[in-house]
């Protein structure tokens, strides 16, 4: 298994969004209509369930570039959706939909459906995946091993699924509990190096458990085709701004790991304690989000998740500033005290205790962001000097 080599820590994102009926705001199996508009477009893809569309950023130099790229893409796709009676919104789960999912009839998804049975139709979940390019397979495995104990922090920071089928679940990230029914989700096993990972994959392939790396659904995995570490633990974020902040954090974390000694890195991040404690931290992060308390040593000592996240962000700031992620990491630090993610959903619910108010809130948040982007783009276009008779886009000129 060959790992695509990269040297510049580029970043990309995959974002799974709800396809909503324009009138009811319930999920609708509308991906077929979207694929007719964008046949073969690598940036706009179907996902496992037909009520989801996946948007893929370009390979970006940093998280600020990623934000601008995704803003333009989601604005365009939302406009097209409205022509077919649909709207976009995003969260780790849809707060009200009670129907079982209709699986997208592609060969890989039909195989997953046949393997997982009924749970395939019940796991209507949506994620954000962040890719960061690294130099080698060994670097990917080493970084993955170091980052795995810290995944609870990323789960808490991205938690955005407190509702399920009109119920307030009591979880910040209920998506994690839904995915726990499948065999290949959650924490990955530890590997000594890329060779050991390749041996695992070969064995799983021979056993018929996986066909490609896409069938390895761990919350963090190496992606040899792209030459990246892929963080998959994150709920679908409701806005591009939230994705960009998390992308800045993930990219900075990986650069920090590569540029510092193991003791320095382990002092900043959560370290493996025991299998039980690691699972318990996972559960606590999904249950209480930023209000949880993490087990931090073998004595059972705990620290507030919010304090752990604040300390991590502060320690990463010099690295973030050096790689162009400082402003977005500052925004992430500020957002720890704001009503974003699962807290925004709970606030929307608190008035009438009606989960339908939550999906309206999710749509309004994305719509406001799209409207702001469109307004800025129009203003910029109106200020461009006239260039009648000359091609200004090099892609429109003959070679």
PERAQUI-V34544 format. One record per residue. N is the residue number from 1. RES is the residue in one letter. SS is DSSP state (~ for helix, > for strand, _ for the rest). PSI is psi as a letter, one per 20 degrees, with the letter a starting at -180 (999 if undefined). D_CENTER is the distance of its C-alpha to the mean C-alpha in Angstrom with 2 decimals. Layout:
# PERAQUI-V34544
n:N res:RES ss:SS psi:PSI d_center:D_CENTER
n:N res:RES ss:SS psi:PSI d_center:D_CENTER
This chain:
# PERAQUI-V34544
n:1 res:X ss:_ psi:p d_center:25.51
n:2 res:X ss:_ psi:p d_center:25.07
n:3 res:X ss:_ psi:p d_center:22.26
n:4 res:X ss:_ psi:p d_center:21.91
n:5 res:X ss:_ psi:p d_center:23.02
n:6 res:X ss:_ psi:q d_center:21.56
n:7 res:X ss:_ psi:i d_center:22.95
n:8 res:X ss:_ psi:j d_center:21.12
n:9 res:X ss:_ psi:l d_center:17.58
n:10 res:X ss:_ psi:r d_center:16.08
n:11 res:X ss:> psi:q d_center:12.39
n:12 res:X ss:> psi:r d_center:10.27
n:13 res:X ss:> psi:q d_center:7.00
n:14 res:X ss:> psi:p d_center:6.48
n:15 res:X ss:> psi:o d_center:6.07
n:16 res:X ss:> psi:p d_center:7.92
n:17 res:X ss:> psi:q d_center:10.64
n:18 res:X ss:> psi:p d_center:13.77
n:19 res:X ss:> psi:o d_center:17.05
n:20 res:X ss:> psi:q d_center:19.61
n:21 res:X ss:> psi:p d_center:23.36
n:22 res:X ss:_ psi:h d_center:24.66
n:23 res:X ss:_ psi:g d_center:27.37
n:24 res:X ss:_ psi:h d_center:26.05
n:25 res:X ss:_ psi:j d_center:22.31
n:26 res:X ss:_ psi:q d_center:21.96
n:27 res:X ss:> psi:q d_center:19.70
n:28 res:X ss:_ psi:p d_center:21.60
n:29 res:X ss:_ psi:m d_center:21.52
n:30 res:X ss:_ psi:j d_center:21.64
n:31 res:X ss:~ psi:h d_center:19.71
n:32 res:X ss:~ psi:g d_center:23.15
n:33 res:X ss:~ psi:h d_center:24.21
n:34 res:X ss:~ psi:h d_center:21.19
n:35 res:X ss:~ psi:h d_center:21.82
n:36 res:X ss:~ psi:h d_center:25.46
n:37 res:X ss:~ psi:h d_center:24.58
n:38 res:X ss:_ psi:m d_center:22.32
n:39 res:X ss:_ psi:p d_center:23.88
n:40 res:X ss:_ psi:j d_center:22.60
n:41 res:X ss:_ psi:o d_center:20.15
n:42 res:X ss:_ psi:i d_center:17.55
n:43 res:X ss:_ psi:i d_center:15.20
n:44 res:X ss:> psi:o d_center:15.47
n:45 res:X ss:> psi:q d_center:15.23
n:46 res:X ss:> psi:q d_center:15.98
n:47 res:X ss:_ psi:a d_center:13.94
n:48 res:X ss:_ psi:g d_center:15.55
n:49 res:X ss:> psi:q d_center:16.83
n:50 res:X ss:_ psi:i d_center:18.76
n:51 res:X ss:_ psi:j d_center:17.39
n:52 res:X ss:> psi:q d_center:13.99
n:53 res:X ss:> psi:p d_center:13.49
n:54 res:X ss:> psi:p d_center:10.82
n:55 res:X ss:> psi:p d_center:10.99
n:56 res:X ss:> psi:p d_center:10.87
n:57 res:X ss:_ psi:r d_center:11.82
n:58 res:X ss:_ psi:r d_center:14.90
n:59 res:X ss:_ psi:p d_center:15.30
n:60 res:X ss:> psi:q d_center:15.67
n:61 res:X ss:_ psi:h d_center:17.92
n:62 res:X ss:_ psi:r d_center:15.88
n:63 res:X ss:~ psi:h d_center:13.21
n:64 res:X ss:~ psi:g d_center:15.98
n:65 res:X ss:~ psi:h d_center:16.57
n:66 res:X ss:~ psi:g d_center:12.97
n:67 res:X ss:~ psi:g d_center:13.26
n:68 res:X ss:~ psi:h d_center:16.55
n:69 res:X ss:~ psi:g d_center:15.55
n:70 res:X ss:~ psi:h d_center:12.79
n:71 res:X ss:~ psi:g d_center:15.25
n:72 res:X ss:~ psi:h d_center:17.95
n:73 res:X ss:~ psi:g d_center:16.13
n:74 res:X ss:~ psi:h d_center:14.97
n:75 res:X ss:~ psi:g d_center:18.50
n:76 res:X ss:~ psi:g d_center:20.15
n:77 res:X ss:~ psi:h d_center:18.44
n:78 res:X ss:~ psi:h d_center:19.01
n:79 res:X ss:~ psi:g d_center:22.60
n:80 res:X ss:~ psi:h d_center:23.07
n:81 res:X ss:~ psi:g d_center:21.73
n:82 res:X ss:~ psi:h d_center:24.32
n:83 res:X ss:~ psi:h d_center:27.02
n:84 res:X ss:_ psi:j d_center:26.29
n:85 res:X ss:_ psi:k d_center:26.25
n:86 res:X ss:> psi:r d_center:22.49
n:87 res:X ss:> psi:r d_center:19.99
n:88 res:X ss:> psi:q d_center:16.24
n:89 res:X ss:> psi:r d_center:14.29
n:90 res:X ss:_ psi:p d_center:10.89
n:91 res:X ss:_ psi:r d_center:10.14
n:92 res:X ss:_ psi:h d_center:9.26
n:93 res:X ss:_ psi:q d_center:12.84
n:94 res:X ss:_ psi:p d_center:15.62
n:95 res:X ss:_ psi:h d_center:18.13
n:96 res:X ss:_ psi:h d_center:21.29
n:97 res:X ss:_ psi:p d_center:21.18
n:98 res:X ss:_ psi:i d_center:23.50
n:99 res:X ss:_ psi:q d_center:24.01
n:100 res:X ss:_ psi:q d_center:22.99
n:101 res:X ss:_ psi:q d_center:20.64
n:102 res:X ss:_ psi:p d_center:22.26
n:103 res:X ss:> psi:p d_center:20.89
n:104 res:X ss:_ psi:p d_center:20.55
n:105 res:X ss:_ psi:m d_center:23.76
n:106 res:X ss:_ psi:q d_center:22.65
n:107 res:X ss:~ psi:g d_center:24.20
n:108 res:X ss:~ psi:g d_center:21.17
n:109 res:X ss:~ psi:h d_center:19.95
n:110 res:X ss:~ psi:h d_center:23.56
n:111 res:X ss:~ psi:g d_center:23.88
n:112 res:X ss:~ psi:g d_center:20.94
n:113 res:X ss:~ psi:g d_center:22.56
n:114 res:X ss:~ psi:h d_center:25.92
n:115 res:X ss:~ psi:g d_center:24.72
n:116 res:X ss:~ psi:i d_center:22.78
n:117 res:X ss:_ psi:b d_center:25.21
n:118 res:X ss:_ psi:h d_center:24.91
n:119 res:X ss:~ psi:h d_center:21.63
n:120 res:X ss:~ psi:h d_center:19.99
n:121 res:X ss:~ psi:i d_center:21.11
n:122 res:X ss:~ psi:i d_center:20.17
n:123 res:X ss:_ psi:m d_center:16.50
n:124 res:X ss:_ psi:n d_center:15.23
n:125 res:X ss:_ psi:r d_center:11.62
n:126 res:X ss:_ psi:p d_center:8.46
n:127 res:X ss:> psi:r d_center:4.80
n:128 res:X ss:> psi:p d_center:1.62
n:129 res:X ss:> psi:p d_center:3.41
n:130 res:X ss:> psi:p d_center:5.72
n:131 res:X ss:> psi:p d_center:9.34
n:132 res:X ss:> psi:p d_center:12.40
n:133 res:X ss:> psi:p d_center:15.82
n:134 res:X ss:_ psi:r d_center:18.47
n:135 res:X ss:_ psi:h d_center:22.14
n:136 res:X ss:_ psi:r d_center:22.74
n:137 res:X ss:~ psi:h d_center:21.89
n:138 res:X ss:~ psi:h d_center:23.63
n:139 res:X ss:~ psi:h d_center:21.62
n:140 res:X ss:~ psi:g d_center:18.36
n:141 res:X ss:~ psi:g d_center:19.86
n:142 res:X ss:~ psi:g d_center:21.29
n:143 res:X ss:~ psi:h d_center:18.15
n:144 res:X ss:~ psi:g d_center:16.30
n:145 res:X ss:~ psi:g d_center:19.30
n:146 res:X ss:~ psi:h d_center:19.34
n:147 res:X ss:~ psi:h d_center:15.69
n:148 res:X ss:~ psi:g d_center:15.66
n:149 res:X ss:_ psi:i d_center:17.81
n:150 res:X ss:_ psi:i d_center:15.59
n:151 res:X ss:~ psi:h d_center:12.47
n:152 res:X ss:~ psi:h d_center:13.97
n:153 res:X ss:~ psi:g d_center:13.74
n:154 res:X ss:~ psi:h d_center:9.98
n:155 res:X ss:~ psi:g d_center:9.93
n:156 res:X ss:~ psi:g d_center:12.54
n:157 res:X ss:~ psi:h d_center:11.17
n:158 res:X ss:~ psi:i d_center:8.04
n:159 res:X ss:_ psi:p d_center:10.31
n:160 res:X ss:_ psi:k d_center:10.70
n:161 res:X ss:> psi:m d_center:12.65
n:162 res:X ss:_ psi:i d_center:16.24
n:163 res:X ss:> psi:q d_center:18.02
n:164 res:X ss:> psi:o d_center:18.92
n:165 res:X ss:_ psi:l d_center:21.78
n:166 res:X ss:_ psi:j d_center:23.27
n:167 res:X ss:> psi:p d_center:23.33
n:168 res:X ss:> psi:o d_center:22.17
n:169 res:X ss:_ psi:i d_center:21.00
n:170 res:X ss:_ psi:i d_center:21.52
n:171 res:X ss:_ psi:q d_center:18.03
n:172 res:X ss:_ psi:h d_center:15.34
n:173 res:X ss:> psi:m d_center:12.71
n:174 res:X ss:_ psi:h d_center:14.83
n:175 res:X ss:~ psi:h d_center:12.17
n:176 res:X ss:~ psi:h d_center:12.79
n:177 res:X ss:~ psi:h d_center:16.44
n:178 res:X ss:~ psi:g d_center:16.21
n:179 res:X ss:~ psi:i d_center:14.54
n:180 res:X ss:_ psi:i d_center:17.17
n:181 res:X ss:_ psi:i d_center:19.74
n:182 res:X ss:_ psi:q d_center:18.62
n:183 res:X ss:_ psi:h d_center:20.05
n:184 res:X ss:_ psi:j d_center:17.35
n:185 res:X ss:_ psi:r d_center:14.38
n:186 res:X ss:> psi:b d_center:14.08
n:187 res:X ss:_ psi:p d_center:15.59
n:188 res:X ss:_ psi:r d_center:16.99
n:189 res:X ss:_ psi:r d_center:20.71
n:190 res:X ss:_ psi:q d_center:22.09
n:191 res:X ss:_ psi:q d_center:23.61
n:192 res:X ss:_ psi:h d_center:26.33
n:193 res:X ss:_ psi:a d_center:25.48
n:194 res:X ss:~ psi:h d_center:24.34
n:195 res:X ss:~ psi:g d_center:27.53
n:196 res:X ss:~ psi:h d_center:26.87
n:197 res:X ss:~ psi:g d_center:23.38
n:198 res:X ss:~ psi:h d_center:25.04
n:199 res:X ss:~ psi:g d_center:27.74
n:200 res:X ss:~ psi:g d_center:25.34
n:201 res:X ss:~ psi:g d_center:23.71
n:202 res:X ss:~ psi:g d_center:27.21
n:203 res:X ss:~ psi:g d_center:28.36
n:204 res:X ss:~ psi:h d_center:25.50
n:205 res:X ss:~ psi:g d_center:26.16
n:206 res:X ss:~ psi:h d_center:29.88
n:207 res:X ss:_ psi:i d_center:29.36
n:208 res:X ss:_ psi:j d_center:27.53
n:209 res:X ss:_ psi:h d_center:24.32
n:210 res:X ss:_ psi:q d_center:22.16
n:211 res:X ss:_ psi:g d_center:22.92
n:212 res:X ss:_ psi:r d_center:20.28
n:213 res:X ss:~ psi:h d_center:17.45
n:214 res:X ss:~ psi:i d_center:15.14
n:215 res:X ss:~ psi:i d_center:17.00
n:216 res:X ss:_ psi:o d_center:15.90
n:217 res:X ss:_ psi:k d_center:12.99
n:218 res:X ss:> psi:r d_center:12.86
n:219 res:X ss:_ psi:i d_center:10.07
n:220 res:X ss:> psi:p d_center:10.96
n:221 res:X ss:> psi:q d_center:13.16
n:222 res:X ss:> psi:q d_center:15.18
n:223 res:X ss:> psi:n d_center:15.03
n:224 res:X ss:_ psi:h d_center:18.68
n:225 res:X ss:_ psi:g d_center:18.77
n:226 res:X ss:_ psi:i d_center:16.54
n:227 res:X ss:_ psi:l d_center:17.79
n:228 res:X ss:> psi:r d_center:14.50
n:229 res:X ss:> psi:p d_center:12.83
n:230 res:X ss:> psi:o d_center:9.42
n:231 res:X ss:> psi:o d_center:7.23
n:232 res:X ss:> psi:j d_center:5.92
n:233 res:X ss:> psi:i d_center:6.85
n:234 res:X ss:> psi:p d_center:4.34
n:235 res:X ss:> psi:q d_center:5.64
n:236 res:X ss:_ psi:p d_center:5.37
n:237 res:X ss:_ psi:q d_center:6.92
n:238 res:X ss:_ psi:i d_center:10.51
n:239 res:X ss:_ psi:q d_center:11.30
n:240 res:X ss:~ psi:h d_center:10.69
n:241 res:X ss:~ psi:h d_center:12.38
n:242 res:X ss:~ psi:h d_center:9.88
n:243 res:X ss:~ psi:g d_center:7.12
n:244 res:X ss:~ psi:g d_center:10.16
n:245 res:X ss:~ psi:g d_center:11.23
n:246 res:X ss:~ psi:h d_center:8.39
n:247 res:X ss:~ psi:h d_center:8.70
n:248 res:X ss:~ psi:g d_center:12.37
n:249 res:X ss:~ psi:g d_center:12.30
n:250 res:X ss:~ psi:g d_center:10.74
n:251 res:X ss:~ psi:g d_center:13.13
n:252 res:X ss:~ psi:g d_center:15.92
n:253 res:X ss:~ psi:g d_center:15.61
n:254 res:X ss:~ psi:g d_center:16.04
n:255 res:X ss:~ psi:g d_center:18.90
n:256 res:X ss:~ psi:g d_center:20.44
n:257 res:X ss:~ psi:g d_center:20.54
n:258 res:X ss:~ psi:h d_center:22.24
n:259 res:X ss:~ psi:i d_center:24.68
n:260 res:X ss:_ psi:q d_center:25.92
n:261 res:X ss:_ psi:q d_center:27.91
n:262 res:X ss:~ psi:g d_center:26.63
n:263 res:X ss:~ psi:h d_center:28.54
n:264 res:X ss:~ psi:g d_center:27.11
n:265 res:X ss:~ psi:g d_center:23.52
n:266 res:X ss:~ psi:h d_center:24.23
n:267 res:X ss:~ psi:h d_center:25.91
n:268 res:X ss:~ psi:g d_center:22.76
n:269 res:X ss:_ psi:r d_center:20.21
n:270 res:X ss:_ psi:q d_center:20.61
n:271 res:X ss:_ psi:q d_center:22.81
n:272 res:X ss:_ psi:p d_center:23.35
n:273 res:X ss:_ psi:f d_center:26.08
n:274 res:X ss:_ psi:q d_center:26.84
n:275 res:X ss:~ psi:g d_center:25.11
n:276 res:X ss:~ psi:g d_center:25.88
n:277 res:X ss:~ psi:h d_center:24.69
n:278 res:X ss:~ psi:g d_center:21.37
n:279 res:X ss:~ psi:h d_center:20.79
n:280 res:X ss:~ psi:g d_center:22.11
n:281 res:X ss:~ psi:g d_center:19.71
n:282 res:X ss:~ psi:g d_center:16.78
n:283 res:X ss:~ psi:g d_center:18.56
n:284 res:X ss:~ psi:g d_center:19.42
n:285 res:X ss:~ psi:g d_center:15.99
n:286 res:X ss:~ psi:h d_center:14.82
n:287 res:X ss:~ psi:g d_center:18.20
n:288 res:X ss:~ psi:i d_center:18.89
n:289 res:X ss:~ psi:c d_center:15.81
n:290 res:X ss:~ psi:i d_center:17.27
n:291 res:X ss:~ psi:j d_center:20.66
n:292 res:X ss:_ psi:r d_center:20.75
n:293 res:X ss:> psi:p d_center:22.99
n:294 res:X ss:> psi:q d_center:22.04
n:295 res:X ss:> psi:p d_center:24.72
n:296 res:X ss:_ psi:i d_center:25.37
n:297 res:X ss:_ psi:r d_center:28.47
n:298 res:X ss:_ psi:i d_center:30.74
n:299 res:X ss:_ psi:i d_center:32.94
n:300 res:X ss:_ psi:j d_center:30.40
n:301 res:X ss:_ psi:q d_center:29.99
n:302 res:X ss:> psi:q d_center:27.03
n:303 res:X ss:> psi:q d_center:25.41
n:304 res:X ss:> psi:p d_center:23.50
n:305 res:X ss:~ psi:g d_center:19.74
n:306 res:X ss:~ psi:h d_center:20.00
n:307 res:X ss:~ psi:g d_center:22.67
n:308 res:X ss:~ psi:g d_center:20.73
n:309 res:X ss:~ psi:g d_center:17.80
n:310 res:X ss:~ psi:g d_center:20.47
n:311 res:X ss:~ psi:g d_center:22.37
n:312 res:X ss:~ psi:g d_center:19.53
n:313 res:X ss:~ psi:g d_center:18.65
n:314 res:X ss:~ psi:g d_center:22.41
n:315 res:X ss:~ psi:h d_center:23.05
n:316 res:X ss:~ psi:i d_center:20.43
n:317 res:X ss:~ psi:g d_center:21.85
n:318 res:X ss:~ psi:g d_center:24.51
n:319 res:X ss:~ psi:g d_center:22.16
n:320 res:X ss:~ psi:g d_center:19.77
n:321 res:X ss:~ psi:h d_center:22.88
n:322 res:X ss:~ psi:h d_center:24.11
n:323 res:X ss:_ psi:j d_center:21.12
n:324 res:X ss:_ psi:k d_center:20.62
n:325 res:X ss:_ psi:j d_center:17.77
n:326 res:X ss:~ psi:g d_center:20.20
n:327 res:X ss:~ psi:g d_center:20.00
n:328 res:X ss:~ psi:h d_center:16.26
n:329 res:X ss:~ psi:h d_center:16.53
n:330 res:X ss:~ psi:g d_center:19.51
n:331 res:X ss:~ psi:g d_center:17.63
n:332 res:X ss:~ psi:g d_center:15.11
n:333 res:X ss:~ psi:g d_center:18.27
n:334 res:X ss:~ psi:h d_center:19.93
n:335 res:X ss:~ psi:i d_center:17.17
n:336 res:X ss:_ psi:h d_center:17.79
n:337 res:X ss:_ psi:j d_center:20.89
n:338 res:X ss:_ psi:r d_center:19.73
n:339 res:X ss:_ psi:m d_center:18.85
n:340 res:X ss:_ psi:r d_center:15.15
n:341 res:X ss:_ psi:c d_center:12.55
n:342 res:X ss:~ psi:h d_center:14.55
n:343 res:X ss:~ psi:h d_center:17.66
n:344 res:X ss:~ psi:h d_center:17.75
n:345 res:X ss:~ psi:g d_center:17.72
n:346 res:X ss:~ psi:h d_center:20.43
n:347 res:X ss:~ psi:g d_center:22.41
n:348 res:X ss:~ psi:h d_center:22.45
n:349 res:X ss:~ psi:h d_center:23.73
n:350 res:X ss:~ psi:h d_center:26.31
n:351 res:X ss:_ psi:f d_center:28.86
n:352 res:X ss:_ psi:i d_center:29.89
n:353 res:X ss:_ psi:l d_center:27.92
n:354 res:X ss:_ psi:o d_center:26.66
n:355 res:X ss:~ psi:h d_center:23.16
n:356 res:X ss:~ psi:h d_center:23.83
n:357 res:X ss:~ psi:h d_center:23.81
n:358 res:X ss:~ psi:g d_center:20.16
n:359 res:X ss:~ psi:h d_center:19.11
n:360 res:X ss:~ psi:g d_center:21.49
n:361 res:X ss:~ psi:g d_center:19.83
n:362 res:X ss:~ psi:g d_center:16.32
n:363 res:X ss:~ psi:g d_center:18.06
n:364 res:X ss:~ psi:h d_center:20.13
n:365 res:X ss:~ psi:g d_center:17.38
n:366 res:X ss:~ psi:g d_center:15.77
n:367 res:X ss:~ psi:g d_center:19.34
n:368 res:X ss:~ psi:h d_center:20.53
n:369 res:X ss:~ psi:g d_center:17.97
n:370 res:X ss:~ psi:g d_center:18.91
n:371 res:X ss:~ psi:g d_center:22.56
n:372 res:X ss:~ psi:g d_center:22.41
n:373 res:X ss:~ psi:g d_center:21.04
n:374 res:X ss:~ psi:g d_center:23.70
n:375 res:X ss:~ psi:g d_center:26.40
n:376 res:X ss:~ psi:g d_center:25.72
n:377 res:X ss:~ psi:g d_center:25.76
n:378 res:X ss:~ psi:g d_center:29.00
n:379 res:X ss:~ psi:g d_center:30.61
n:380 res:X ss:~ psi:h d_center:29.86
n:381 res:X ss:~ psi:h d_center:31.27
n:382 res:X ss:~ psi:i d_center:34.36
n:383 res:X ss:_ psi:i d_center:35.11
n:384 res:X ss:_ psi:p d_center:35.18
n:385 res:X ss:_ psi:q d_center:38.80
n:386 res:X ss:_ psi:p d_center:40.37
n:387 res:X ss:_ psi:l d_center:40.70
n:388 res:X ss:_ psi:p d_center:42.62
n:389 res:X ss:_ psi:i d_center:43.74
n:390 res:X ss:_ psi:q d_center:41.34
n:391 res:X ss:_ psi:p d_center:37.99
n:392 res:X ss:_ psi:i d_center:35.39
n:393 res:X ss:_ psi:o d_center:32.48
n:394 res:X ss:~ psi:h d_center:33.31
n:395 res:X ss:~ psi:i d_center:31.53
n:396 res:X ss:~ psi:i d_center:34.22
n:397 res:X ss:_ psi:q d_center:37.08
n:398 res:X ss:_ psi:q d_center:38.93
n:399 res:X ss:_ psi:999 d_center:38.64
